[in-house]
């Protein structure tokens, strides 16, 4: 078996408080292959961005990894992410202005990034910067412009160029198009997917939007209250979601072909629990309309791509009928 590009195994993250330890991630495990686009989806507070931050080594104190491992091409990085950050793993944030220096031209910022990570002379770095701008659809003649002189969509294209400049193996994109209008969102996501596929770079795309997942990703991982509840090929998960939470996310996503002005979209009742009030058993059970008695007492085992007592019981019943 070949070594996956990224392997996260049993990742747990806690935020110690004076009187308790708040468990923000609980046993997250997944793999990512080179060139693959994996989507993390879930409501705010599910643990999507926190998982990305843990991989990047950007957990804010007092948050810390308390269990599990993160390996990049077989090398443990959970204790030394700074050694691969930028060069082997790039990051694209929601607001491009957080990644761009407003006092320096975009050309200077690209050249500096290229020289820092690829150790190229100034002339070669300048040529590479111009090439990157052209690849993301920006006229290289605008290298001398400052970030505020570009639109939001163009700034996000520049950030993509910055992230790709060191030729990383993995890009983590955290809600990269939330601040953009719908038409620009689609262009930016298509650009990110195309450029990463051409380079063989993998992508973790963090979003709350199942529509974005459907259009952009190869696989999807659904997170809820710090746990992975479903993982599978995007087309298969969308066609037949197995976890009740995934089904709820799908049902609440508007279908423009079927929605009218009078359509009322279904909503998942309740809200994501806070870290100080996580329920026992399956963390989704207080909001679940198909919960079984065990759901409030025992955490479901993640098996066959889903963590759900109801699914496991159905599978067991089908096996008994077949036998």
RONUSE-912141 format. One record per residue (C-alpha): x, y, z; residue number from 1. Coordinates in nm, 2 decimals. Example, Ala and Ser with C-alpha at 12.3 -4.5 7.8 and 13.67 -1.06 7.14 Angstrom:
<atoms>
<<1.23, -0.45, 0.78>, 1>
<<1.37, -0.11, 0.71>, 2>
</atoms>
This chain:
<atoms>
<<0.00, 0.00, 0.00>, 1>
<<0.12, 0.35, -0.08>, 2>
<<0.17, 0.61, 0.19>, 3>
<<-0.11, 0.87, 0.18>, 4>
<<-0.01, 1.23, 0.15>, 5>
<<-0.18, 1.32, 0.48>, 6>
<<-0.30, 1.08, 0.75>, 7>
<<-0.48, 1.21, 1.06>, 8>
<<-0.53, 0.94, 1.32>, 9>
<<-0.74, 0.98, 1.63>, 10>
<<-0.68, 1.36, 1.66>, 11>
<<-0.82, 1.51, 1.98>, 12>
<<-0.78, 1.88, 2.08>, 13>
<<-0.87, 2.02, 2.42>, 14>
<<-0.89, 2.37, 2.57>, 15>
<<-0.81, 2.35, 2.94>, 16>
<<-1.01, 2.58, 3.16>, 17>
<<-0.98, 2.65, 3.53>, 18>
<<-1.25, 2.40, 3.63>, 19>
<<-1.27, 2.17, 3.33>, 20>
<<-1.12, 2.06, 3.00>, 21>
<<-1.32, 2.15, 2.69>, 22>
<<-1.28, 1.88, 2.43>, 23>
<<-1.31, 2.05, 2.09>, 24>
<<-1.20, 1.76, 1.87>, 25>
<<-1.26, 1.40, 1.96>, 26>
<<-1.08, 1.12, 1.77>, 27>
<<-1.08, 1.27, 1.42>, 28>
<<-0.93, 1.03, 1.16>, 29>
<<-0.90, 1.06, 0.78>, 30>
<<-0.66, 1.02, 0.49>, 31>
<<-0.59, 1.24, 0.19>, 32>
<<-0.42, 1.14, -0.13>, 33>
<<-0.21, 1.36, -0.36>, 34>
<<-0.43, 1.56, -0.60>, 35>
<<-0.75, 1.49, -0.40>, 36>
<<-1.00, 1.75, -0.30>, 37>
<<-1.15, 1.68, 0.04>, 38>
<<-1.43, 1.89, 0.18>, 39>
<<-1.50, 1.95, 0.55>, 40>
<<-1.86, 2.04, 0.61>, 41>
<<-2.07, 2.12, 0.91>, 42>
<<-2.23, 2.41, 1.10>, 43>
<<-2.02, 2.67, 1.29>, 44>
<<-1.86, 2.51, 1.59>, 45>
<<-1.84, 2.16, 1.43>, 46>
<<-1.46, 2.16, 1.44>, 47>
<<-1.38, 2.22, 1.07>, 48>
<<-1.15, 2.52, 1.10>, 49>
<<-1.00, 2.38, 1.42>, 50>
<<-0.89, 2.06, 1.24>, 51>
<<-0.72, 2.27, 0.97>, 52>
<<-0.55, 2.48, 1.24>, 53>
<<-0.42, 2.17, 1.42>, 54>
<<-0.28, 2.04, 1.09>, 55>
<<-0.11, 2.37, 1.03>, 56>
<<0.02, 2.39, 1.39>, 57>
<<-0.18, 2.71, 1.44>, 58>
<<-0.39, 2.62, 1.75>, 59>
<<-0.44, 2.92, 1.97>, 60>
<<-0.33, 2.88, 2.33>, 61>
<<-0.45, 2.72, 2.55>, 62>
<<-0.57, 2.48, 2.28>, 63>
<<-0.35, 2.17, 2.24>, 64>
<<-0.34, 1.83, 2.08>, 65>
<<-0.40, 1.57, 2.35>, 66>
<<-0.42, 1.25, 2.14>, 67>
<<-0.36, 1.12, 1.79>, 68>
<<-0.11, 1.19, 1.52>, 69>
<<-0.07, 1.39, 1.20>, 70>
<<0.16, 1.26, 0.93>, 71>
<<0.26, 1.41, 0.60>, 72>
<<0.40, 1.16, 0.35>, 73>
<<0.47, 0.93, 0.65>, 74>
<<0.65, 1.20, 0.86>, 75>
<<0.50, 1.31, 1.19>, 76>
<<0.42, 1.68, 1.18>, 77>
<<0.19, 1.73, 1.48>, 78>
<<0.49, 1.84, 1.69>, 79>
<<0.67, 2.03, 1.42>, 80>
<<0.42, 2.18, 1.18>, 81>
<<0.62, 2.50, 1.15>, 82>
<<0.88, 2.31, 0.95>, 83>
<<0.63, 2.24, 0.67>, 84>
<<0.40, 2.54, 0.70>, 85>
<<0.40, 2.75, 0.39>, 86>
<<0.65, 2.53, 0.20>, 87>
<<0.47, 2.20, 0.20>, 88>
<<0.13, 2.31, 0.34>, 89>
<<-0.03, 2.63, 0.22>, 90>
<<-0.33, 2.81, 0.38>, 91>
<<-0.60, 3.02, 0.22>, 92>
<<-0.81, 3.22, 0.47>, 93>
<<-1.17, 3.35, 0.44>, 94>
<<-1.06, 3.72, 0.42>, 95>
<<-0.78, 3.77, 0.18>, 96>
<<-0.68, 4.10, 0.35>, 97>
<<-0.56, 3.89, 0.65>, 98>
<<-0.30, 3.73, 0.42>, 99>
<<-0.19, 4.04, 0.23>, 100>
<<0.02, 4.33, 0.35>, 101>
<<-0.17, 4.65, 0.26>, 102>
<<0.16, 4.85, 0.25>, 103>
<<0.34, 4.64, -0.01>, 104>
<<0.26, 4.57, -0.38>, 105>
<<0.13, 4.22, -0.47>, 106>
<<0.43, 4.17, -0.68>, 107>
<<0.67, 4.23, -0.40>, 108>
<<0.47, 3.99, -0.17>, 109>
<<0.48, 3.72, -0.43>, 110>
<<0.85, 3.76, -0.50>, 111>
<<0.93, 3.75, -0.13>, 112>
<<0.73, 3.43, -0.08>, 113>
<<0.90, 3.27, -0.38>, 114>
<<1.25, 3.36, -0.27>, 115>
<<1.18, 3.26, 0.09>, 116>
<<1.06, 2.91, 0.00>, 117>
<<1.23, 2.83, -0.33>, 118>
<<1.55, 3.02, -0.29>, 119>
<<1.54, 3.17, -0.64>, 120>
<<1.73, 3.48, -0.75>, 121>
<<1.54, 3.80, -0.78>, 122>
<<1.50, 3.79, -1.16>, 123>
<<1.37, 3.43, -1.16>, 124>
<<1.14, 3.50, -0.87>, 125>
<<1.00, 3.80, -1.05>, 126>
<<0.93, 3.59, -1.36>, 127>
<<0.77, 3.33, -1.15>, 128>
<<0.55, 3.59, -0.98>, 129>
<<0.43, 3.72, -1.32>, 130>
<<0.36, 3.36, -1.43>, 131>
<<0.15, 3.30, -1.12>, 132>
<<-0.05, 3.61, -1.16>, 133>
<<-0.13, 3.52, -1.52>, 134>
<<-0.23, 3.17, -1.41>, 135>
<<-0.49, 3.31, -1.17>, 136>
<<-0.63, 3.55, -1.43>, 137>
<<-0.46, 3.87, -1.33>, 138>
<<-0.26, 4.09, -1.57>, 139>
<<0.11, 4.06, -1.47>, 140>
<<0.14, 4.43, -1.55>, 141>
<<-0.05, 4.50, -1.23>, 142>
<<0.23, 4.36, -1.01>, 143>
<<0.30, 4.71, -0.89>, 144>
<<-0.06, 4.76, -0.75>, 145>
<<-0.15, 4.74, -0.38>, 146>
<<-0.41, 4.50, -0.24>, 147>
<<-0.67, 4.77, -0.19>, 148>
<<-0.66, 4.84, -0.57>, 149>
<<-0.82, 4.50, -0.64>, 150>
<<-1.17, 4.37, -0.60>, 151>
<<-1.25, 4.10, -0.34>, 152>
<<-1.25, 3.82, -0.60>, 153>
<<-0.92, 3.94, -0.74>, 154>
<<-0.76, 3.96, -0.40>, 155>
<<-0.86, 3.60, -0.33>, 156>
<<-0.70, 3.50, -0.66>, 157>
<<-0.38, 3.67, -0.55>, 158>
<<-0.40, 3.48, -0.22>, 159>
<<-0.43, 3.16, -0.42>, 160>
<<-0.12, 3.26, -0.61>, 161>
<<0.06, 3.32, -0.29>, 162>
<<-0.04, 2.99, -0.15>, 163>
<<0.07, 2.80, -0.46>, 164>
<<0.40, 3.00, -0.50>, 165>
<<0.61, 2.76, -0.28>, 166>
<<0.46, 2.46, -0.48>, 167>
<<0.31, 2.30, -0.17>, 168>
<<0.18, 1.94, -0.15>, 169>
<<-0.14, 2.04, 0.04>, 170>
<<-0.36, 2.35, 0.04>, 171>
<<-0.60, 2.41, 0.33>, 172>
<<-0.87, 2.66, 0.22>, 173>
<<-1.08, 2.78, 0.51>, 174>
<<-1.41, 2.93, 0.38>, 175>
<<-1.22, 3.09, 0.09>, 176>
<<-1.52, 3.24, -0.09>, 177>
<<-1.77, 3.32, 0.18>, 178>
<<-1.72, 3.70, 0.14>, 179>
<<-1.77, 3.68, -0.24>, 180>
<<-2.09, 3.69, -0.45>, 181>
<<-2.21, 3.36, -0.60>, 182>
<<-2.08, 3.41, -0.95>, 183>
<<-1.73, 3.50, -0.83>, 184>
<<-1.74, 3.21, -0.57>, 185>
<<-1.78, 2.96, -0.85>, 186>
<<-1.49, 3.11, -1.06>, 187>
<<-1.25, 3.12, -0.76>, 188>
<<-1.33, 2.76, -0.65>, 189>
<<-1.30, 2.63, -1.01>, 190>
<<-0.97, 2.81, -1.04>, 191>
<<-0.84, 2.66, -0.71>, 192>
<<-0.94, 2.31, -0.81>, 193>
<<-0.79, 2.33, -1.16>, 194>
<<-0.46, 2.47, -1.05>, 195>
<<-0.42, 2.22, -0.77>, 196>
<<-0.51, 1.93, -1.00>, 197>
<<-0.26, 2.05, -1.25>, 198>
<<0.01, 2.05, -0.98>, 199>
<<-0.09, 1.73, -0.81>, 200>
<<-0.15, 1.93, -0.49>, 201>
<<-0.43, 1.80, -0.25>, 202>
<<-0.69, 2.04, -0.10>, 203>
<<-0.88, 2.05, 0.22>, 204>
<<-1.18, 2.28, 0.15>, 205>
<<-1.35, 2.40, 0.47>, 206>
<<-1.71, 2.51, 0.42>, 207>
<<-2.06, 2.51, 0.56>, 208>
<<-2.22, 2.49, 0.21>, 209>
<<-2.32, 2.15, 0.07>, 210>
<<-2.36, 2.31, -0.27>, 211>
<<-1.99, 2.41, -0.27>, 212>
<<-1.90, 2.06, -0.16>, 213>
<<-2.10, 1.90, -0.44>, 214>
<<-1.94, 2.12, -0.71>, 215>
<<-1.58, 2.12, -0.59>, 216>
<<-1.48, 1.81, -0.39>, 217>
<<-1.39, 1.45, -0.46>, 218>
<<-1.46, 1.34, -0.10>, 219>
<<-1.65, 1.49, 0.19>, 220>
<<-1.60, 1.46, 0.57>, 221>
<<-1.90, 1.57, 0.78>, 222>
<<-1.82, 1.70, 1.12>, 223>
<<-2.05, 1.76, 1.42>, 224>
<<-1.95, 1.89, 1.76>, 225>
<<-1.59, 1.79, 1.72>, 226>
<<-1.65, 1.44, 1.58>, 227>
<<-1.64, 1.29, 1.24>, 228>
<<-1.99, 1.15, 1.16>, 229>
<<-1.97, 1.06, 0.79>, 230>
<<-1.69, 1.03, 0.53>, 231>
<<-1.71, 0.92, 0.17>, 232>
<<-1.70, 1.00, -0.20>, 233>
<<-1.89, 1.32, -0.25>, 234>
<<-2.12, 1.18, -0.52>, 235>
<<-2.21, 0.88, -0.30>, 236>
<<-2.27, 1.09, 0.01>, 237>
<<-2.49, 1.34, -0.17>, 238>
<<-2.69, 1.07, -0.35>, 239>
<<-2.75, 0.87, -0.03>, 240>
<<-2.64, 1.03, 0.29>, 241>
<<-2.63, 0.78, 0.58>, 242>
<<-2.61, 1.00, 0.89>, 243>
<<-2.92, 1.19, 1.00>, 244>
<<-2.71, 1.51, 1.03>, 245>
<<-2.58, 1.48, 0.67>, 246>
<<-2.94, 1.43, 0.56>, 247>
<<-3.04, 1.74, 0.75>, 248>
<<-2.76, 1.95, 0.58>, 249>
<<-2.87, 1.82, 0.24>, 250>
<<-3.24, 1.89, 0.30>, 251>
<<-3.16, 2.25, 0.41>, 252>
<<-2.96, 2.32, 0.09>, 253>
<<-3.18, 2.50, -0.17>, 254>
<<-3.22, 2.34, -0.51>, 255>
<<-3.26, 2.63, -0.76>, 256>
<<-3.44, 2.40, -1.00>, 257>
<<-3.71, 2.31, -0.75>, 258>
<<-3.74, 2.61, -0.52>, 259>
<<-4.00, 2.88, -0.56>, 260>
<<-4.07, 3.20, -0.37>, 261>
<<-4.31, 3.01, -0.15>, 262>
<<-4.08, 2.72, -0.07>, 263>
<<-3.99, 2.68, 0.30>, 264>
<<-3.67, 2.49, 0.34>, 265>
<<-3.66, 2.24, 0.63>, 266>
<<-3.42, 2.31, 0.91>, 267>
<<-3.24, 2.09, 1.16>, 268>
<<-3.41, 2.17, 1.50>, 269>
<<-3.20, 2.31, 1.78>, 270>
<<-2.84, 2.42, 1.75>, 271>
<<-2.48, 2.29, 1.79>, 272>
<<-2.40, 2.23, 2.16>, 273>
<<-2.13, 2.44, 2.32>, 274>
<<-1.81, 2.27, 2.44>, 275>
<<-1.91, 2.31, 2.80>, 276>
<<-2.25, 2.13, 2.74>, 277>
<<-2.16, 1.83, 2.51>, 278>
<<-2.42, 1.56, 2.55>, 279>
<<-2.34, 1.20, 2.63>, 280>
<<-2.36, 0.93, 2.36>, 281>
<<-2.40, 1.06, 2.00>, 282>
<<-2.36, 1.43, 2.02>, 283>
<<-2.63, 1.48, 1.76>, 284>
<<-2.90, 1.28, 1.94>, 285>
<<-3.08, 1.58, 2.10>, 286>
<<-3.16, 1.71, 1.75>, 287>
<<-3.21, 1.37, 1.58>, 288>
<<-3.56, 1.26, 1.47>, 289>
<<-3.46, 0.89, 1.44>, 290>
<<-3.25, 0.85, 1.76>, 291>
<<-3.25, 0.51, 1.94>, 292>
<<-3.22, 0.46, 2.32>, 293>
<<-2.85, 0.38, 2.29>, 294>
<<-2.79, 0.72, 2.11>, 295>
<<-2.81, 0.91, 2.44>, 296>
<<-2.59, 0.67, 2.63>, 297>
<<-2.32, 0.53, 2.40>, 298>
<<-2.10, 0.71, 2.15>, 299>
<<-2.14, 0.53, 1.81>, 300>
<<-1.84, 0.36, 1.65>, 301>
<<-1.72, 0.50, 1.32>, 302>
<<-1.76, 0.21, 1.07>, 303>
<<-1.83, 0.18, 0.70>, 304>
<<-1.79, 0.56, 0.67>, 305>
<<-2.05, 0.66, 0.92>, 306>
<<-2.09, 0.69, 1.30>, 307>
<<-2.46, 0.62, 1.37>, 308>
<<-2.64, 0.36, 1.59>, 309>
<<-2.94, 0.38, 1.35>, 310>
<<-2.73, 0.30, 1.05>, 311>
<<-2.55, 0.02, 1.23>, 312>
<<-2.88, -0.14, 1.34>, 313>
<<-3.02, -0.13, 0.99>, 314>
<<-2.70, -0.29, 0.85>, 315>
<<-2.72, -0.56, 1.12>, 316>
<<-3.09, -0.62, 1.03>, 317>
<<-3.01, -0.65, 0.66>, 318>
<<-2.73, -0.89, 0.73>, 319>
<<-2.96, -1.11, 0.94>, 320>
<<-3.23, -1.11, 0.66>, 321>
<<-2.97, -1.21, 0.40>, 322>
<<-2.85, -1.49, 0.63>, 323>
</atoms>
